[in-house]
Structures are given as C-alpha cells and as structure tokens.
Amino acid sequence: MHELATSLTLAGDLIAAADGRLAAIVWLSLKVSLTATLIACLIGMPLGALLAVGRFTGRRVLIVLTNGLMGLPPVVVGLLVYLLLSRAGPLGQCGLLFSPTAMVIAQTILIVPIVAALARQVVADAWTEYREQLRSLGASRTRAAMTLLWDGRFSLTTAGLAGFGRAVAEVGAVMIVGGNIDGVTRVMTTTIALETSKGDLPLALALGAILIAVVLALNTAAFLLRQWAERRWG
C-alpha cells in the first residue's frame, strides 16, 4: 500500500513538473493519433455517406464488411503493415518501418471502418428523413451524401471520437510497426506497457492519468459542442 501511495505521489510530481520525457511521449501520442483520426475521417465519412445513400452492386457486401472490420485485431493489422513496409515488402524502399508514419498508417487502417460504419448510420437516418426533399431539389446521390454529411457534422463528432479513442488506446499494432523506440516511436500506451513490466510505476501511472484526462476532455468538448449546436440551430 505504501509503495502504491509513493508511486502515485511520484506520478503527480512528474505531471506537475511537466517532465520533458513525459511531455515528449504525450505529444507524439497525440500527434500520431490525431493525424490518423483526421485521415480516417476524410476517408471513412464520405465512404459511410455513400454506403448510406448509394445504390450500386456490392453495396450490401461492403456494409457488412465495414461493420465486420470494426473489430479488426490490432496485432493482425500491425503484422500486415509490417509486411507491407519491411525491406522485403512492396513499400520497403520508402523506409517507413519503425517510424511515426508507420504508426499513423496502422492506426488509420484500424479506425477507418469504425468511422465509416458510424457515419453510415448517421447519414442513413438523415437520408430517411430528408430523402424526398433532396430528390425534389434535384440533388444527385453524391450531392445528397455530402449535404447530409454537412448537416450531421455535429452528430458525426461521435464517430471521430470513437476513432480517436481506438487510435490513442492502441498498443499491439503500434508496437509492431513502431518498434517502441525511445524518443522516436514510444507513445503513451507502449510506454505504459513497458514501464509496468519494468516496475517503473510512477511514469506508467502518470501517462495513464494523462491518457484518461485527454479522452475525457475531448468527449466533454464534443458534448458541449453538440449542446451549443442544438441550442443555436434547434
């Protein structure tokens, strides 16, 4: 019990002192995860919208596939990206393995299906409500999809947050493709895993507290944004 109390105290001291090593790990984690989330939203949201309003061969298969890929095993994604970026892989000459870029690629692959599936549901609900109105205005399905995406932009923050939450909490995939190199690819989750195994609980606890605080802060911001939007536009 005394050891735990000491570790918690030291963790608090690290956070209060804005420890340089701690700050670098947090910054890299946020940079990688936010970049992956942005890319996933740019890909997944239009894809989800087109799956919601489009009518084309294979649409149902794609919907089922997208929903199924929401549960992609991270280590499998990490392995596939590793094989893609390794020296013997098709992109080996790019030298991206064991770099933050490789981690962004792995996280993006993981969260695109999540963003796409959630966006599809939001747009599908709006399409059911506004279909006739959009058709009467002569909007094409592509134009309707983009319009509904914009109309549901505040609701879609949930999809973005779900993607970010998956990305920032990821361990397996980023460990494989990033290598957990100190000062280069070591992020919050991989550091927590490593330091816990080494018995360095203060750093692990400090990072754990920051990780929870970041997720809570983003969810709070999204909630307040939606509340503001509802008050302003009804």
N, C-alpha and C positions, 0 to 999 in steps of 0.2 A: 504494500500500500504506500509505503514511504517512497519507494522507487518510482511509482506512478506519479505521485504528487510532485516529486522532483523533476520528472520528465515533463510534466505539464507546465511547471514553472519555467523551465528552460525553453520550452516551446514558445511560451508567451514572451519571453525575453528576446528570442530570435525575431518574432514578428514585430515587437515594439521597436527593436533596434534597426529594423529594415535591413537585416543581414544581406550582404551583397550576393552570396551564393544562393540564398533563398529567393531573392528578387529575380536573379537571372533565370532560375528554374521556372518560376511563376510566369515570367514574361514570355519565355519560349513556349510554355504550355498554352498560354492564351493566344499567342501569335499563330501557332500551328493549328489549334482547334478552331479559332475564328476564321482563319483562311479556308480551312476545309469546309466549314459550315457555309461560308459565303459561296464557294464554288458549288457545293451540293445544292444550295437554294437556287442558284442560277440554272442548274441542270434539272433538278427534281421538281421545282414548282411548275415550270412550263410543261414538263412531261406529265405531271399529275393532272394538270388542267386539260391537256389534250386527251388523256385517257378518260377524263370525265365527260367531255362533250363530243369527242370524236366518234366516228363510225367507220371503221376500217377492219380489214381481215386480220385476225390475230389479236384484236383488242382485248378480248376476254382472257386470252392466254397471258398477255402482258400484265393485266391487272392481277391475276393470280400469282404470276411470277414476282411482281413488285411486292405484293403482300408477303409472299413467302421469303423473299430476300431481306425483309426487315429483321429476321432472326439469323442473319449471316454469322457464322462462328468467326470471331476476330482472328484467331490463330490461323485459320484457313486463308482468310484474306491476306494476312501477313505473309504466309508462305507463298501465295500466288504472286504477290507484288515482289517478294524477294526473288523468285524465279525470273520474273519479268526484268528486274533491274540488275540481277547478278551478271558477272562477266560473260557467262555463257548464254544469258538471256538476250532477247531481241533489242532491249534498250540498255544493254550493259555498257555500251560505249559512251553513254551520257554521264556516267559516273555519279549517279544519283543515290545509289545504295548507301545506307548509313548516313543520311543527311536529313535535315528537316523537311526537304521537299518530298522525300520518300515517305515520311510520316504523314504529310498532307495528302498524298495520293492514297495511302491506305485508309485514312480516316474518311476521305471523300467517298471512296467505294463503299465503305460501311454505312454511311448515313444518307447517300442518295436515295436508296429505296425507302427509308423512313420518311424523308421529306416528301418524296413523290406520292407515297401512299396516303399520307395525311393531307397533302394538298389536294389530291384527287377527291377525297371525301368532302372537304370544304367546298370545292368548286362544284361537285356533283349536287350538293344540297342547294347551292345558289342557282345552278342550272335548272333544277326542278321548279324553282320559284320564278325565275325570270326568263325561261325559255321562250315563251310566246311573245313576250315584249321585245326580246332581242331579235327574234325572227321577223317581227312586224317592222323593225327598223332596218331590215335587210342585212344584218350582220352575218358574216360568214362564221363557220365554227371556230376557225382560228382566231378571228377578231373577238368572238364571244368569249373564248377561253381567256384571252388576255384581259378583256374587260372584267370578267368575273374574278380574275386574279387580283386586279387592282381594287375592285370593290371589297374583296375579302382580305385585304392586306393586313388588317389588324388581327383577324382570326388566324391568319397564317403565321403569326409570330409564334404560335404554339408549335407549329411544325419546325420552325427554325430552332426553337429552344430544345425540342426533343432531339434534333440532330446534334446541336451543340453539347447537350448533356451526354449523349452517347460518345461523342468525339473526345471530350475532355476527360471522361472517365475510362477511356480505353487503355489497356495495358498490353495485352498479347500482341496485337498487330504492330504497334509502335516499337515494342521491344525487339521484334524480329527484324523489321526493316530499318529501325533507327540504331540498334546496337547498344542503346543506353550509354552512350559515350559522354563522360563527364565534360561539361562545358560546351558540348556540341549538340547532342540529341537527348539529353537527360531531362525529362519532363516530370511533372508532379507525380503522376501515377507510378511511373517506373522507379522514381526516386523513393517513393513510399515503400514499394515492394522491396527494393534493395536495402534501404536503411533499416527496415523492420527485420529483415533476415540477418543483418549485421548487429542488431541490437541497439542501433542509434535511434532511440525512440523520440527524443526531442525534435529532431528535424522531420521525422515522419509525421509526428503529431502536428507540428506547425504547418506543414504542407496540407495535411488532411483538413485542418481547420480552415485554411485559405480556400481550398477546393470547395468545401461546403458553402463558405461565405460567397464565393463567386457565383455558384449555381443559384443560391437564394437571392442574391442581388439581381441577377438577370431575370429570374422569374418574377420578382417584385416589380421590376421596371416594366416588364411586359404586361403584368396585371394592371398597373397604373395607366399604361398607355391605352389599353383596351377600355378601361373605365372612362378615361378622358374622351376617347373617340365616341363612346356611346352617349356621353353627355352632350357632346358637340353636334353629332350628326344623328342622334336618336337611334 
